[in-house]
Amino acid sequence: AMAKHPTASKAIDQHQLRDRVVAWKRQFFGSSWANYDDAKPGTFRLVPPPERQPALRRDYQAMRDMYLTEPPSFEEVLAVLAGLERRINQAGEG
């Protein structure tokens, strides 16, 4: 996963890159449920809220046949997202 790659920490520390990605996402792929103003260290959220997780879990399970190799479990995906979310939010504390 990209989150585990050594360059992930470098990317997390590049605040201008993050700001450009957020602006691009807002302009071209905006979602009504996304709060782009909170896409910054301290308030960044990657882990879906608990009420969304059952539907996402079902969708993830339905996609299993599309993978060429055994994908990580849904719980593993959430754990990686939680760790990355923590790293991004702590980047604003430094």
N, C-alpha and C positions, 0 to 999 in steps of 0.2 A: 504494500500500500504506500501511496505517496507520503502519508503521514509519518511513516517509519523511515523514510529516506533521509540521509544526512542533510540534504539541501532544504528540508522542511523548516528547520530552525532558521536558516537564512531567509527564507521566504516570509516566515512569520514576523521577522524583525524589519522587513521592508514595508514600512507604513504607507509609502507612496504607492507601492504595488497594490496593497490591499485597497486603498482608496480608489485606484483606477479600476480594479475588478468590481468593486461595489457599484461604481458609476456605470460601468458597462452592463452589469446585471440589471440595474435599475432601468436603464434606457432600453435595452433590447430584450430582456427576458424577465421583466418585472412580474411579481406575483402579488395579488391583493393581500395574501396572508403574511407576506414578508415585511419585516420592519428594517429597512436598510439603514435607518439612522442609528440602530443599535449594532450594526455590523462593525464594531470596533472593540479593541481590548477593553475588558471590564464588563461588557454587555453582550459579547458575541455568543450566539447560540447555534450549535450544530446538532445537538441531540434533540430529536423531535419530542414535543410534549407527550406526557403519558397517554393522553386521550387519543393521540394519533398513532401510537405504536401498534395497536392490534391490527389496524388496516394495513399499515406498512409491513408488518410481519407476514400477513397473508399474501400480500403482493410479492414480497421477497421469496416466499416459499413457492409461489406459482411460477416464478422465473427460474427455479433451480435447473430445469432441463436445458436452459439456454447456455449454461456454463460448460466449458470443455473439461474443467477439472472441478473437484469438490470445492464449492465456495465456503467462506467462513460462515459460521452460524450467525443468526441475527443478533444474538447476544454479543458475539465478538465484534460485530460491526458497531453496535452501540457503545461498547467499551472503547474501541478505537476513537470513535467520534467524541466520547466524553474526555478522553485523554488529550485529544487535539484541541478541543474547546477550552480545556483548562490551560494548556500551553499558550493559546492565543490570548486568553484573558489575562494571564500573568505577564504577557509581553508588555502590557500597558503599565505595569507596576514598576518596571525597571528604569 
